[in-house]
Amino acid sequence: LRMTAYQIVFLDRIPAWAAVSDAVSLATGRARPGTPAFVNAVLRAFARRGPRERRPAPPRDPLAALAVRCAFPPRIAERWVGRVGKLRRGLGLGTASGIAARFAGGFAPGPSSL
């Protein structure tokens, strides 16, 4: 399912119907009865959705949003923002949470304090 979802989203040269068909044919001989129908239903529903509907909801916490956006573990993002925040606050450029919101881009809700 994940491989076909990746093909549908990121590979433009492969039509969605072809990717779904390949996944169904792979599931046909290797799984329980009913699995190919399930794979077909899930992937066709996924292919019908637009790109915005496929995205997960962003985290509300600016640090969590930064961690997701940069693929950092949350503890590393918190440590990084803490270190950068001390430097920025010393220069009068904003708070640590504002820095996280700024670096998370459009991922973090609310205005940034930078």
C-alpha positions in Angstrom: 0.0 0.0 0.0 2.8 2.4 0.9 4.7 1.8 -2.3 1.7 2.4 -4.4 0.7 5.5 -2.4 4.2 6.8 -3.1 3.8 6.1 -6.8 0.5 7.9 -6.9 1.8 11.0 -5.1 5.3 11.4 -6.4 5.8 9.6 -9.7 4.0 11.6 -12.5 4.9 9.2 -15.3 2.9 6.3 -13.8 -0.9 6.8 -14.1 -2.8 6.1 -10.8 -4.8 3.4 -12.4 -1.7 1.5 -13.4 -0.1 1.8 -10.0 -3.4 0.5 -8.4 -3.6 -2.4 -10.8 0.0 -3.4 -10.0 -0.7 -3.4 -6.3 -3.8 -5.5 -6.8 -2.0 -8.0 -8.9 0.8 -8.3 -6.3 -1.8 -8.8 -3.5 -3.7 -11.5 -5.5 -1.5 -14.5 -5.0 0.1 -13.6 -1.7 -2.7 -12.9 0.7 -6.0 -14.1 2.1 -9.2 -13.9 -0.1 -10.6 -10.4 -0.1 -7.2 -8.7 0.3 -7.0 -7.7 -3.4 -10.5 -6.0 -3.1 -9.4 -4.2 0.0 -6.1 -3.0 -1.6 -8.1 -1.8 -4.7 -10.7 0.1 -2.5 -8.1 1.8 -0.3 -5.8 2.8 -3.2 -8.6 4.0 -5.4 -10.0 6.2 -2.6 -6.5 7.5 -2.0 -6.0 8.3 -5.7 -9.3 10.2 -5.8 -8.2 12.6 -3.0 -6.5 15.8 -3.9 -3.0 16.6 -2.7 -4.3 18.8 0.2 -6.5 16.0 1.5 -3.6 13.6 1.6 -1.5 15.7 4.0 -1.8 14.9 7.7 -2.9 17.7 10.0 0.1 19.8 11.1 1.0 19.8 14.8 -0.2 22.8 16.7 3.0 23.2 18.8 5.7 25.1 17.0 8.4 22.8 18.3 6.6 19.7 17.1 5.9 21.4 13.7 9.6 22.2 13.4 10.5 18.6 14.3 8.1 17.2 11.6 9.1 19.7 9.0 12.9 19.1 9.4 12.5 15.3 10.2 14.2 15.8 13.6 13.3 13.9 16.8 11.3 16.4 19.0 14.1 16.4 21.6 16.7 17.5 19.0 14.4 20.2 17.7 13.8 21.5 21.2 17.5 21.5 22.0 18.3 23.3 18.7 15.6 26.0 19.2 16.8 26.4 22.8 20.4 27.1 21.6 19.4 29.3 18.7 16.8 31.0 20.9 19.4 32.0 23.5 21.5 33.6 20.8 18.5 35.4 19.2 17.1 36.6 22.5 20.5 37.9 23.4 20.4 39.9 20.2 16.8 41.0 20.7 15.4 39.0 17.8 12.6 37.0 19.4 11.6 34.1 21.6 12.5 30.4 21.2 8.8 29.5 20.3 8.8 32.4 17.7 12.0 31.0 16.2 10.4 27.5 16.0 7.3 29.0 14.3 9.5 30.9 11.9 11.6 27.9 10.9 8.6 25.6 10.6 7.3 27.9 7.8 3.6 27.6 7.2 3.4 24.5 9.4 3.1 26.3 12.7 -0.1 28.2 13.4 -0.1 31.8 14.6 2.2 34.7 13.9 5.9 34.4 14.5 7.6 36.7 16.9 10.6 37.3 14.6 
